[in-house]
Amino acid sequence: MKIKSYFQKFLSGKDVFSRTQNRLTLLYSGVLVLFLVLFIAVVYALLYNIIFTQQERQMKELAKREINVIQDEFIQKKKASRPGSVDENVIISNDSLLFYYVVGKNDEVLVGDESIRWMQSNLLETLRDWEPSKEEVRYTDVKVNLPEVGKERHIEFEKNRTMHIMMVGRPVYYENEVVGRLYIGKDVSVQQKIFQWVIFVLGGIGLLFFIVALAISHFLSKRTMIPIANAFARQREFVADASHELRTPLSVLLSSIDTLEMEETIEEDPFSRNVLGNMKDEVKRMANLIGDLLTLARSDSGTLEVRRDSFEFRTHADTIVKSLEPIAAAKNISLQFHAFSDIHLYADLEKLKQLLYILLDNAIKYTPNNGLVQLSLSTEGTEQNKMFIMQVRDTGVGIPPEDCDKVFDRFYRVDKSRARQMGGHGLGLSIAKWIVDAHQGTIHVTSKLNEGSTFIVRIPVK
């Protein structure tokens, strides 16, 4: 769970550039690691073929030759009226073998030998109940139990108490009938240890290469983001400067309209008064848009500070709700406010008031006539980890599920034509999200089409 949360935190980032850079880092490192995995797989397969596959092939060929010799011996013994016996000298000598046994139908050892005499019982116990197929190769670990006498002869086994054995078994046929079984085995403990060390070394190289790949990927992604970040910085500066410069002429224009409205001739001319009223509404809308753009531009540049103070938020929320009641009443919308207790916070009061205004205004705007908008404030958690919860629920048009994560993007509107009619410009929820992020909180929305939406904000009290 900790790795998953760290991974999610790594991908989330503090801004769009860090998120993009982190994703590029993972993409680049993922490609490099993929090639590394393929390389390790190829080396693993080659080493396995060298260490084990060739030895398996040699053991199979040896077993095949031995079977032919034994079956010929059975034929010769039958002619000599001694069926079922095998002479030891018919077995081909091979110093690399740990053991060989020819076992009869009744599990009696017809002939056999082992390089370590005191291991015979362990080996026969391992071979018990094994009915080998034609091409079967089996690996097993045999515990080395040193005898009380002669331990000095087997001092090499003190270091390795378990032997890894490659065994090959073949049925022995005579006149289309299984008359016995041949077992041969070889000690491959050294090869196994070499193979384990090779895997360990390859794993270490892989881990080292992964760390190097992450470092290289981070460097490449950072270099990739430089021109994009510079272009965005210039665009951000332009938006901030343009927004700041446009506020003055808009203020002058609004003052001029107010002055014209006081003229007696305008009061007597309904047409002129209507034109001035429309102009004033548009200038106000432009001023609000410029203010939102300036807020976002300053938040991007980090010049917009969050000033934290201790305050009680319930009374301020009640004031905002009352200020919006006339707007809700114009659409016959019931505006309800619930607060379970006094909400004492340590945060930026003006930013939280702006957040609440945005959410309530948005809810009223997209709720049809005779609808309902509810605001609830509460806290939950322990004293050390107490969270402030703000919920704004409406019975509005709702948001499609695929758009719920996009409504906080700048200039994003689910229904562009409806938003224009209602005067929205797609920045309110972006500012709301910035305010929540600046307070180390979270905001998300749940919604159903034509049933309504619920915006839930969680912000640490401390």
Stockholm file with secondary structure:
# STOCKHOLM 1.0

chainA/1-462         MKIKSYFQKFLSGKDVFSRTQNRLTLLYSGVLVLFLVLFIAVVYALLYNIIFTQQERQMKELAKREINVIQDEFIQKKKASRPGSVDENVIISNDSLLFYYVVGKNDEVLVGDESIRWMQSNLLETLRDWEPSKEEVRYTDVKVNLPEVGKERHIEFEKNRTMHIMMVGRPVYYENEVVGRLYIGKDVSVQQKIFQWVIFVLGGIGLLFFIVALAISHFLSKRTMIPIANAFARQREFVADASHELRTPLSVLLSSIDTLEMEETIEEDPFSRNVLGNMKDEVKRMANLIGDLLTLARSDSGTLEVRRDSFEFRTHADTIVKSLEPIAAAKNISLQFHAFSDIHLYADLEKLKQLLYILLDNAIKYTPNNGLVQLSLSTEGTEQNKMFIMQVRDTGVGIPPEDCDKVFDRFYRVDKSRARQMGGHGLGLSIAKWIVDAHQGTIHVTSKLNEGSTFIVRIPVK
#=GR chainA/1-462 SS CHHHHHHHHHHHCSSHHHHHHHHHHHHHHHHHHHHHHHHHHHHHHHHHIIIIIHHHHHHHHHHHHHHHHHHHHHHHHHHTTCTTCCCGGGSCCCTTCSEEEEEETTSCEEEEEESSGGGHHHHHHHHTTCCCCTTCEEEEEEECCCCSSCGGGGGGGGSCSEEEEEEEEEEEESSSSEEEEEEEEEECHHHHHHHHHHHHHHHHHHHHHHHHHHHHHHHHHHHHHHHHHHHHHHHHHHHHHHHHHHHHHHHHHHHHHHHHHTSHHHHHCHHHHHHHHHHHHHHHHHHHHHHHHHHHHHHHHTCSCCCCEEEECHHHHHHHHHHHHHHHHHTTCEEEEEESSCCEEEECHHHHHHHHHHHHHHHHHTSCTTCEEEEEEEEESCSTTCEEEEEEEECSSCCCGGGTTTTTSTTCCSSHHHHHHHTCCSCHHHHHHHHHHHTTCEEEEEEETTTEEEEEEEEECC
#=GC SS_cons         CHHHHHHHHHHHCSSHHHHHHHHHHHHHHHHHHHHHHHHHHHHHHHHHIIIIIHHHHHHHHHHHHHHHHHHHHHHHHHHTTCTTCCCGGGSCCCTTCSEEEEEETTSCEEEEEESSGGGHHHHHHHHTTCCCCTTCEEEEEEECCCCSSCGGGGGGGGSCSEEEEEEEEEEEESSSSEEEEEEEEEECHHHHHHHHHHHHHHHHHHHHHHHHHHHHHHHHHHHHHHHHHHHHHHHHHHHHHHHHHHHHHHHHHHHHHHHHHTSHHHHHCHHHHHHHHHHHHHHHHHHHHHHHHHHHHHHHHTCSCCCCEEEECHHHHHHHHHHHHHHHHHTTCEEEEEESSCCEEEECHHHHHHHHHHHHHHHHHTSCTTCEEEEEEEEESCSTTCEEEEEEEECSSCCCGGGTTTTTSTTCCSSHHHHHHHTCCSCHHHHHHHHHHHTTCEEEEEEETTTEEEEEEEEECC
//
